[in-house]
Amino acid sequence: MIVMRASSLLGLVVMSLMLSGCLAKMAADVVTAPVRIGSRAVDLATTSQSEADENRGREIRRREERLGKLEREYQKLSEECEDGKRSACEEAREVYAEIQEILPTIPVEPADD
């Protein structure tokens, strides 16, 4: 009977030590959770410099492509206007106005010397 009580007591001591470790781990997780959640939200809400550069580059390329398309369309409409097609003259003026809106938004590349 003494042996049985000793083994039960030993089991209780071992289990209480294991349980206290689990409780400490859980308490640490609960305490640090708001910090981890907050830092993750900040990471998701902010854009890194490289991401911002990539996005800016994509936007510039998109505008350059639009400008190229408009310039080709303007050239075609100008030729039709010179051939006497009045509707082409009006369309050419509209396309030219859009070109003038886009031009200031495209950075100028330095000339290679």
N, C-alpha and C positions, 0 to 999 in steps of 0.2 A: 503494500500500500504506500509506503514511503517512496519507493522507486517510482510508482505511478504518479504520485504528487510532484515529485521532482521533475519528471519528464514533462508533465503538464505545465509546471511552472517555467521550465526551460522553453517550452514551445510558446508560451505566452510572452516571454521576454523577447524571443526571436521575432515573433509576429509583431510585437509592438515596435521593435526597432525597424522592421521592414515598413510598417505602416507609417511611422514617423517620417521615413525617407520619402514615401509617396506623398504624404501631406505637404512636406516641405517643397517638393517638386511642383505639386499642384499650386501651392501658394505663390511660388516664384512665377509660374506661368500666368496666374491671374494678375499678379502685380505688373508684369511686363507686357501683358496683352495690349493695353491702350497705347503704349509706346510703339509696339510693332505695327499695330493697325494704323496709327497716325503717320508713321514714316512711310508705310506702303501707300497711303493716300497721297502723300506729298509726291512720292515717286511717280504715281499715276497722273497727278495733276500738272506736273511740270514737264517741260520739254528740254531735253539736253541741248547743248550748243550744236552738236553734230546733227541732231534731228532737225533743229531749226535751220541749219545750213542746207541740209538735204531738201527740206520743204521749200526754202527760198529758191534753190536751184531748179526744182521742178516747176515752180510758178514762173520763173523767168523763161525757162524753155517753152512752157505752154504759151506765153505771150509772144515769144520769138516765132513759134510756129504759126500763131494766128496772124502776126504781122506779115510773114512770108506769104501766107494764103491771100491776105488782103492786097498785098503788092501785086501778086499775079492777077488777081481779079481786077484791080485798078488798071493795070496795063491792058488787059483784054477790053475792058469797057472804054478806055480812052481811044483805042483803035476803032472800036465800033462808033464812038462819038465822032471821030474824025471822018468816018465814012458817011456821016449824016443821020445816024440813028439817035433821035432826040432822047428817048427813054434811057439810053446808055449814058448820055451826058449827065442826067440827073442821078443815076445810080453811081456813076463815077465820083460825083461830088460827095455823095453819102459815104462811099468807101474811103475817099480821101479824108473826110472828117474823122472817121473811126481810126484811120492810120495815125492822124495827128494826136488822137487821145492816147493811143498805145505807145507811141514813140518815147515820151518822157519816162515811162515806167520800165524801160529796158536799159540796163547799164551799158555804158560805152566801153568797149575794150580798148586798151591803150594800143597805139600803133607800134608795130615792130619796126625798129630802126636797124 
